[in-house]
């Protein structure tokens, strides 16, 4: 068959009309087949059969969380400031001539627990020691012996505060004096119960107010508040201090009561910090049994017994205050608490 002969033969067989129909069918096929076989073309021409893309899967919105720091990081990112009364100042742990300098009216000593705490960690903004013998909650706010208020020593850059406070508010020195000087047939020791209860009730209002002021001035600080150790073994009594075993039990019970006031005040202060989403904390260190087996009068005492100034006929300030070993024991409690933290996340 020569080229061009098949169209002539096809035209002869189908005729002019049949050939035209065949051409028309071919053209329709060329138009329809792509639409059927190719969805994209059908979608473009008729808007049907289009592929609907699935909406992108969106992750839940990510809420930025504050960095969770370790307890030690939180305590050391700023400055350490030691506040408080004679138990924090180190009265009774005198070891150098400077410790006994009469011009040192706050009686801050070289063996106070502050020194162990301040050297155990590297505080980014340093440390300072402002505890003062005889300080009450009011003295922390107003100052003592001409020194500025202890409260003014803390600020937004403070990351750790340690403090013992409350013993002078309830008049423990006076109470101990009443126990020491009473006559054997009198009841001047335990008979002071009503007075000390009234002073404790007042402290129950003053201490929370003080802790709130500290956390307001140092909102990022961990504030660690120490209770008081019991001073007496309750085993033997009526030695040189004239304190009977029953007196010892009563005095230890009052130290325990004071510790509970401190504990409750601390818990309330920390709850306020949590409620306002603060960065800091308020924490309690229970020192009540810190001197167990080493109370006043024991073979290796952590607590000084009665020391009399015979020329003045009065007890010396170190009486019934921690020895250097006692201050070391208190330092260990603070170091453990700094590492342990408040038992909740810190940011």
PyMOL commands that set and color helices and strands:
alter all, ss='L'
color gray80, all
select helices_A, chain A and resi 5-37+39-46+71-76+86-89+98-100+113-120+137-142+150-153+172-181+190-217+245-275+324-340
alter helices_A, ss='H'
color red, helices_A
select strands_A, chain A and resi 79-82+127-129+158-163+222-226+281-285+308-309+314-315
alter strands_A, ss='S'
color yellow, strands_A
deselect
rebuild
show_as cartoon
